[in-house]
């Protein structure tokens, strides 16, 4: 084996090692950048006025109430569908 062939093999080995190093630590670095950006988005800005606790409680209450109303409406639709499917079909072809 000549010195040139050894040098070519050594270059490829070093290239693979460098690529693995960049890949591993590049991924870790990218994840840290993403985490930092997300934390900055979720933190309230110091310029923005903060809402009082009463406003936050009222907002949460309204959201919960809307969710309950949505569930009630969904249950009512489900009951109506079940009632329609339980009725015997008289063969006339009419629905409802």
N, C-alpha and C positions, 0 to 999 in steps of 0.2 A: 504494500500500500504506500502510495507516495504522500509526500507532505501536503500536496495540493488537495488530495482526496480527504485526508484527515481534516484539513482546514474547512472543506465544504461540509463535512459531517458536523463538525463543531459549530459552524455557523447556523446550521439547521436546528441543532439541539438548543443553542442559545435563543434562536428565534422562537421556538416553541415555549421555552421557559418564560421569556419576556411576554409572550401572548397570554400565557396562563396567569402570570402575575397581574397584568393589566386587566384581564377578564375578572379575576377574583376581587381585586381591590376596586376596580371600576364599578362593579356591581354594588359593593358596600358603600362606596362614595355616592352613587346615584340614589340608593335607598335613604341615606342620611339627608341628601338634598331634598328629596320628596317629603320626608318627615318634617324637616324644618319649614318647608313651604306650607304644609298642611297646618302646622302649629301656628304659623303666622296668620293664616286665614281664620282660624277658629278663635284666636285671641281678639277681644274687642279692642277697637282702636282707641287710643287715648283722646282723640279728637271727638269721637262720637259720644253723644250723651248717653249715659247708662239709664235704663228704665228702672223705675222704682220697683220694689218687691211686690207691691200691690198690683202693678200693671202686669208683671210677669205671672202672678197667680191668676189674675183674671184671664189672661191669654191662654194659660194652660187649661183653665176651667172651660173656656169656650171651645177649645180644641177637643177636649174630652166629650163635651156635650154634642158637638158635631159628629164625633165618631159614634156615639151611642145612637144618635138619630139615623145615621147611615146603616148601622146594624139592624135597627128596628125596621127600616124600609126594606132591607134585604130579606129579613125574616118574613115580612108580610108578602113580598113577591113569591117567596118560596112556598108559603102556605097556600097562596092563590093557585100556584102551579100544581101543587099536590091535590088541592080540591078539584081542579079541572081534570086531572088524570084519574082521580078516583071515581068520577061520575061515569056511569055506564053510557056507552055509545049506542044511540038508538038507530043508527044506520042511515040517518037522513043526510049525512054529509055536512051538516051545519056544525059550526063550532061556536062555543060560548053560550 
